[in-house]
Amino acid sequence: MKTYEEVLQDCALADDRIVVMTAENRAAIRTLPPQLGERFIDVGIAEQTMIGAAAGLALRGRIPIVHALATFLTLRAFEFIRDDVGIAGLPVKLVGGVPGFLSDGNGPTHQAIEDISLMRGIPNMQVFAPADMDDLASTLPTILNSPHPCYIRYPASTPTQVERTVYDIGRSEHVANGNDVTILTYGFLLREALVAKRILEQHSISAGVIDVRWLKPFDWEGILPLVRHSGLAVTFEDHFLTGGLFSILSEALVRNELSVPVLPIALEERWFKPGLLPDVLAFEGFTGAHLAERIRARFDKRPLSPKRTVHQEAVGIG
């Protein structure tokens, strides 16, 4: 399987409309400058300038794909994305690095945990959160060919080992079957959701898992029938509770006049404590074991394990 960088290079060499841009964030594209020459542009630490330039290039028939840290891309350059790209509906592709918990060692200023809420609120914007590089690399050509702007949450490098069948825009991946509970997630947390499924099976709880992938457009036609016939829907995300997957699912349920119990697991009104990623997941209660514990508690109505502190329960949400 080719890497994101290799697929992007192939696409750019095959289509001279593609321009690769970065705001001094070359980790995912470090080999491209000599391959693309003038079609590789590094604006330095100037995200607003990058988006304005990308919009100008798009107006002249180019397909810019821009790279920056997710928090600075979606916050610092938000007005430019909204006004120059979103309102005009230009085909600028935005790749946000180290989103959510992947910014594990950084404090609040570098934590992009409201990015989905911001980006999905922009007119015409698509929002893609792949679970791994395989999904991103395989879907990239379709994204580049789309006439719409798109925000991409750049994923972790570790593969999920999921056998994929879907790479279309706006389509979710039904990863595992289950009747008692349906876990909806995106990004690298898919791995933790699959761990939770295995634990729940040991306790006779049948859990289905859906890799949502696309937060906008949301695959309500593929997701709602599965959620509807489940005893409980769980939204599991490294994002604020407001505006993310929980909000999206709730909106879809209300719009389709469906009533389904939903357990949201997200961050509420606070940022996460920095650390190494495994430590962040453990402290904040986002491991597969924590997820299974929360679901079991909801099913059997017993109190959570005394090992789980009041602080951890408060930040885990539910």
Order of alpha helices (4+ residues) and beta strands (2+ residues): alpha-beta-alpha-beta-alpha-beta-beta-alpha-beta-alpha-beta-beta-beta-alpha-beta-beta-alpha-beta-alpha-beta-alpha-alpha-alpha
